[in-house]
Structures are given as structure tokens and as C-alpha cells.
Amino acid sequence: MATTESGQSTPAEVKAQCDHFRATFLKLKGEINKVVVGHSEVIEAVLIALFAGGNVLLEGVPGLGKTLLVRTLAQALTLPFSRIQFTPDLMPADVIGTNVVMEDPATGRRKFEFQRGPIFAQVVLADEINRATPKTQSALLEAMQERSVTVAGNSYKLEKPFLVLATQNPIEQEGTYPLPEAQLDRFIFKVVVGYSQMDDLMTILDRTTGADNPEASKVLDGPTILKMQDLVRNVVVAPHVKEYVARLVLATHPGAATAAGGSSGPTNKYIRCGASPRGAQALLLGAKVKALIDGRFHASYADVRAMAALSLRHRLLVNFEAEADKVDTDQLVKAILDLTPTEGAKA
């Protein structure tokens, strides 16, 4: 952030930074919209995760444009891109790389040389991640969390910025391996991709069956993304907003005094395990980006509430009663928001 001699940014500088962030965000979103029809909320969620420094899980049935969205984002960023198609026979070495024996043509001596896998790109599409075995899923997700890869005792750093966008089909489809809860927690957001509306579907038909083939232009490079991520970290969050984030997460914990609705509320009735501190981090970082998109340098209650479903839906584990009553995590997040006042411990 630009600062004065006293070390503080002037109001004009802060406003200029907010305006630049907003303009860049909207330009990037506009480039993606050239190719991806509709799904405005999905695109916005992915971009918020990018600037928050997190990774995204995209869930939806095949054919809804999940892979197209990720490919288009990579086109709009001047960053190395790789796609990993997850299948049941994919091995961890296929993701992170492996040591291979190389022979020096001059001396004839052999030595091990590390051949980097596709995880070393800066934008990684993990396509149909729930088609691979848990062992291979873990290889990706550990690299994603640690931002480094260890092979044969040697550690290799992944270059920043680094973004993994994983797609998966709904769990009820055959031939899938559900991601374990601990692995799901490593994604800042879970974004549900729904079916297109009539107008969007008509546009898709025009674009995909005609001669017009639009492409996204380059908008951002790595250093600019890192600067924007730094700006997000500096967004002001008042103590009462931070406390609200903490109370929302604590309200998801069954058996605790803070459970939403008390002993007979939805948390104790339907939730088996609540959100971890990562859920609170996701809420707050998402709220900071949302504030900048709206041209503000301070996060509000509304920003936090707007990020609640994205940040918490994959972090709430429901019990059998919820499944029997057909209560999903989005409904539970809404109920918890309704039962958690924005100020104070009581409504």
C-alpha cells in the first residue's frame, strides 16, 4: 500500500487503491464472461478466492462449464497453466513428479534428476478430482496446502501466486471417491455450479454451434496478483466484525454452549461436526475481497454474510437425521445466519 511519510495512507490513496482493485476485478470478470455464459456468481466466487489466496472446489454435474471456466481464467492470467485429468489409475508421481535416472552423454555417468509434475504450474486444473483414489487426492491436496512438494527427502517450492481449481461430480454419481472431510477443509470455498437459465442456454447454443469463437484477453500477471493479494490482507476489519466471524463459526459446533438455537436448534439437531478455524479464515478473507469489490477498505457484516455459504457449506458434516429430513448444508448455513445476531451474544 502507498503510504505517507508518517507511514499512513491518505484517504485519497486508499480510495485510489480500492478503485483500481475494483476496476481490475471487473475487467477480469468481463474477460471470462466473453467465453463463459452466465454463472456470474460462480465466476465472482472463483475470483474472490484467487485474490484471497485460496483454492476452490467446483461441484456440478458434467457439461455445465466447470472446466471451461478454469481454462478461460488461465487464459486471462499470464501464468503457467496445467490440467490434471484425475482417473482411478492416476498415481501421486503423475501429479507431483518423480526422480528419473539420467545419463550424462559426455561422461556416461548416471544420476537421479527430478522431473517436475503438472502441480508446478501456477494455475492448476484438477479435473474430476473425486475420480482418483484417496492416495492420489492426498498428493495434490498436501502440495496445495503446503505450497511445496517433497520427493526423496528434497523439498521443492511451488511458485506464487498458486491456484488450484478442482472440479468434481456430485458424490451420488457412480465411480467416485468422496473427498475426506480433512481434505475438503483445505479449499477456501466450495462453489456449486447449477444449470443454465433459458437465455444463457440460447446464447451457449449460438456460440458453440456457430462460427463465433471468442477468447479471453490477458488481464493480469503474477506480480500484480501478488500485490492485489497483499492489498486484501491490509483491508481493515473492526473488532466487532471479527467477533461476528468467530461467533458464526462457533455456532456450527454441536454440543457447545455457542451452538445456534441452543439445545434444540439446527446445529445440535443436524450437525455432526462443525467448521474449523480455517472456516473463520475463509470467511474473513472472502469478506475483505468483497469489501474491495464494493469500493470499500473495511469489511462489514454484510460482506461476512455474503461469504458464509461459500466458506462453510463443505465444512459442516451432517448426521443421519439431516439426511433423513433432507436438510443440506446450505439450509443449515442460512439457519445459523438467521440465529446468529450481528452484535452481541444475544439478539
N, C-alpha and C positions, 0 to 999 in steps of 0.2 A: 504494500500500500504506500502511496505517496504521503509524505509527512512534512510538517513544517520544522523549523529549527528547534522548536520545543518538543518535537517528537510526536505531535498530534496532527492528524489530518484535519484540514479545514472543511467546513460543511460543503463548500463548492467542490473540493477534491473528492469527497465521499460521494456526492451526487454524481459526479462525472464517472467514477468507477462503477457505481450501480447502473448508470445509463449504458455504459459500454458493455457491461456483463449482459444486461437485458437484450441489447441490440444483437450481440454475438449469439446469444442463446436462440433468439427468434430467427436469425439468419440461418443457423444450423438446422433448426427445426423446419424452416421453409425449404431448404435443400432436400431434406429427407422426404418432405411431402410432395416433392416433384415426382418421386418414384413410388412411394408407399401411399396408397389411397386410404383416407380415413385413419382410424386408430390414433386420433390426436392425443388422447390421454396416455396411451401406451408409449408413444414417441416421447412425450414430455417426461414420463417416469424414467425412461432409459437415459435421457439426457440429464435429468436431475442426479441419477446415480453416477453418471460419468463425472460430473463436477463435484460430487460428494466424495469421490474416490472409492466407490464401492463396485460390486459386481452384481449382475442381475440374473434372476431365473425367470424365463418367459415360458408360460404354460398355456397350451391350447391344442386343439385337435389339428391334425395335419392339414396343410393347404391354406392357412389363414395369413401367411405372410411373415411369419416369425423370422425365418432365415433371410428373406428379402430385406427386412428391416435392418438386421445386423450387417448384411453386406453393404447396404446403402450408407449406413453410418460410417463404415470403414472407408467408403469412397470419399466421404465428406471430410475425413480426417487424414492428414498426411502422415499416417503411422503404418508400420508393417502390420499386415493382416494375415491370419491363418484360420483355416477351418478344420476342425477335427470331427469327422463323422463317427459317432460312437456306435459300436456294434458289439455283440456278445463276445467276439473273438479278439477285440482290441486289447492290447497289453499296455501296462504302465510305461514301458520303454517307448512305445509308439507315441506317447504323449509328451514325455519329458526328455527323451533322448537316451542314448546309451554309449558306452565305450566300445570302440571297434579297433581291431588290430590294423595298423597302417605300416607299410614298409617304405623306408627311405630309399628312393631309387639310386641315390649316389653311393650309400654305404651298404645297403641291403639289410640294415638293422631294422628290427620291428619294434613298435611301441604302441601303447594304447592312446587313442585320441578320442576325445568326446565329441560325438555328433549331436548337435542340438536338435531337440524335437520341436514340434509346432507351438508348444507352450511359450517359446521365446519370442513370439511376435508380441506386439503391444495391444492389438485388438484381436481377441481370440473368440471364435465362434465354436462353442461346444454343442454340436448339433445332436439332438435326441440323447441327452446325457443319461437318461434312465433306460437306455437300451444296453448300456455296458454293465459289466459286473461291478460289484462294490469295490473290488481291489483297484480297478482302473479309475472308477469315480474318485476314490480317495487320492490317487496320484495327482489328479487335476486339482482337487479342492485343497489339498495341502500346499501345493505350489501357489494356488490362488491366494491363500491366507497368508503364507509366509513371504510371498513375493521373492522366493528363491527356490532352487532345486538342488538337492544333494544326491550325487551319484558317486559310488565307490569312495565315500569319505570326503569328496570335494564338493564345495558349495558354489553354486553359480547364481548370481543375482539376476532378477528379471528387470528389464529397463522400465523406467517410469516415463510417462503415465502407462498404466497397465489396466486393461479392462477385459473381463471375461463375461460374455453373454451366453448363457446356457439355455437351450430350449429343451422342453420335454413335453411328451404327450401325457394326457391325464392318466393317473395311475390305474384306472379301471380297464385300460386297454391291455390286450394280451401282449406278452413278450417284453414286459418292462420290469426293471428293478427299482423299486421305490428308494429315493434318496433317504438315508438315515437322518434323524432329527438333528444330530450334531453337525451334519454336513449342510443341511438346509440353513442352519443358523449363520453360515458364513456368507450367505447372499444378503446384501443390504436390503434388496426389495425382491418380492415375488410379484410379477406382473401377469395378470390373466388376460389373454388375448381372446376376444369374443368374435362372433360372426359379424360380417359387414352388413350395413343397412342397404336398403334398395338403391339409393342414389350412388353410394360408394360402389356397390356391385356393378351398376351400369357403367360407371367410369372405369372400373377394372376391366370389364369386358371390352370397352373401346380401346384401352391401352394395350391389352395383351393379345387381341385378335386383329389389330390394325398395324400400320406401318410405323406409327409413332413409338419411339423407344427412349424416353427421357432418362438422363443420367444426372446424378448429383455432382455439383462442383465442389472443389476443395475449399474448405472454410477455415479450418484450424490446423495448427501444428502442435507438436509435443510441448515445447516451451510455453506456448500461450495457454494450453490446457493446464499446465502446472501452475502458472500464475493465477488462473481463474480458480483453481482448487485452493490456492493459498488465500485468495480473497474470501472464499466461502468460510474458511477457518476463522477469519477475523470478524465475521458478522457478529454483532452484539446480541447477546441473549440475556434478558433480565432474569434475576433470581427467581421471580415468581413463575416465569415461563419454564425455566429449567426444573423447578419443583413440580410443575404440572406434568412434564415428561416423566419424571420419576414416579409420580402418583399413578399415571396411566399404566406404566409397566408393572408396578406393584399390584395394581388392581386386577392383573391377569393371573395372580398366584393363588391357586386354591388352598384352602386351609389357613390362609393368613388373615390377620385382622383387617388388612387393607383390601381384601377381595371385593370386587364390585358387587354391590347389592347385599352384602353380608352373607350370613349362613345359607340363606335360601335364594341367593342371587345367581345369575348365569355362570359366574366363574366357578363357584363351588358345585353347581349342578352339572355343568357340561365340560369343564376343562380339567384335563388330567395333569398337564404341565404347562406353566406359563412362560412368558418371554424372559430371556436372559438380559444381562446388561448390554449385549450387542443390539438388542431391540431398542433400548433407550438411545444408544449412539446413532442408530439408523434414523430414528425419529428426529433427533436434534439436527443431524447433518442435513437431512432432507428438508427440514423446516428452514434452515439457513439458506439453502439454494432457492427455495420457494420465495423467501423474502426478497432476494436479489432479483428474481424474475419479475416480481411486482414492483421493483424500483425502490426497495427499502433496504436499509443497512441494519435492521433489527428484526429478529424473529418474533412472531406473535402467536397467540393461542390458535388462531385460525390456520397458520402455517403448520403447526404441530398436528392439528386435527386432520388437515388435508393429507398428511403423510401416514396416518395411522394404519389404514388398511394395507398399504404397500409394505410397511415396515413390520407389521405384526401378524399378518394372515398366515405366514408359514412358520411362525414361532409358537403358535398355540396348538397344543396337542389335545384333541378332544377325546372324551371317553365313549363307552358303548351307548350311554343314554343319549348323547348328542347324535350319534349315528342313527339310533332308533327313531329319534324325533326329527331327523333330517335337518339338524341345525348345523350350518357350516361356520367356518372361522370368520368370514366376512360379517355374518349376522352377529357373532359374538363381539367382534371389534366395535360394531355400531352400538350394541347394548352397553358395552363398557364405556364408550364415549358418553352415552346418554346418562350413565350413572356416576360419572366422574366429573365433578364441578371444576370449572376453570380456576376458581380461587378458594383456598382454604380446604380443610379436610371434610367439611360438611357443606351441603348445598345451601 
